[in-house]
Amino acid sequence: MSRREQKCFNCDSGVARAAPVEAERERRVTETIDRRGLLIGLGGLAAAATACNSSAQPPARKLGYAIVGLGYYATRVIIPQFANCRHSRLAALVSGDPDKARRYAAEYGVPERSLYDYRSFDRIGDDPDVDIVYVVLPNSMHAEYTIRAARAGKHVLCEKPMAVSVAECEAMIAACRAAGRTLMIGYRSHFEPHNLHAMKLAREGAIGRRRYVHAEHGFVAGDPGQWRLKKALAGGGSLMDMGIYSVQAARYLTGEEPVAVTARASTDRSDPRFAEVEDLIAWTLDFPSGAISHGMSSYSSNHNRVRIAGDRGRIDMEPATPYAGHSLRLVRDGGEQRLAPPPGPAVNQFVGQLDHMSESAASGGAPIVAGEEGLQDMRIIEAIYRSAAEGRTVRI
Ligand code: NAD
């Protein structure tokens, strides 16, 4: 990492240039996650599981996960959280780098026999310790490893974006269905108490009739050589990586599906980072009720903000979808309140996600963010790209 870059714990890249104050806040937030794991994000998991129409049941034993891809998100964010899970445990590692795999295996007590590389991956089907494969690879590899895992008879948790095309998403859903296995997408905000509380308030009329969502997500991309900036591996630019949070927020806060999109992109192609993928992209989504959402994503400026406005008030979240340190405000009746989610079990979004996946796999119930959720986002993302390329409104 260059000296101009700082690890960014509030965005998905893991790396961004940050101002000193922001960097210090991020460092403290991350230390809090690493050491205590459970501190951030009180409440909400029980509410998530029940409020979201899931039939998931607690499994009789902890289900074993194989983590595929030992990059930043897998090793720094997800793997440490197994220690806090009630229904999930780390069982196997899949990596192209045997030394790295052995290092993490030693740190987390994974036996040598449960280490796989990308060629031996399919043997995971014979491993009774592995119930769930968690795909944490570059985006264009999600479809292949999800399908291989399903064919090996394993349930799959796949990171966002689900894949890089609608066709891939459909093939993943079909493969898991054919194998009779559960497929869930790593949409952690659906397990995050502030976002869950915002969804509930909006749904229950706290801001009146829902009229408008504004959602911004972005960070400053560093190294031009990283996979996120390569079309073949990332599938696209800021929209695939960060704009997907803006699309998600518009959907889960309005509770509606968009019917049309109008989009514009702006990318400096002389910047070596953006030779292959878009930087700034902005769009308008039209919803059947007449609600509108403005969304955007960027790889050249920092954003993490969501607002939903109704005819009686509004909800503001900034940051809206970080790893920790969320802020939620309700503005109504001439006043503004900073809200904490209602008290509940001390579970953070990562633990909530892992355990919900285990519960869904064990019970055969549909997870609250199943493959169809990822497919719907990919339909919208493809429509956003088409609208920006063709300069016209596209119906979804
Ligand atoms: P990363 O670059 O840190 O890790 C990627 C891993 O894939 C590395 O271990 C790398 O060795 C491996 N890999 C295998 N084949 C590769 C290839 N051909 N090219 C490059 N790497 C290859 O990336 P990350 O930030 O951990 O992201 C991984 C996935 O997780 C992405 O899909 C990303 O969108 C997702 N993610 C989600 C969140 C979230 O909050 N839900 C956060 C970060 C990342």
Residues whose N, C-alpha, C, O or C-beta is under 5 A from the ligand:
A	BS01	NAD	D12 S13 G69 L70 G71 Y72 Y73 A74 V136 L137 P138 N139 E159 K160 P161 G186 W227
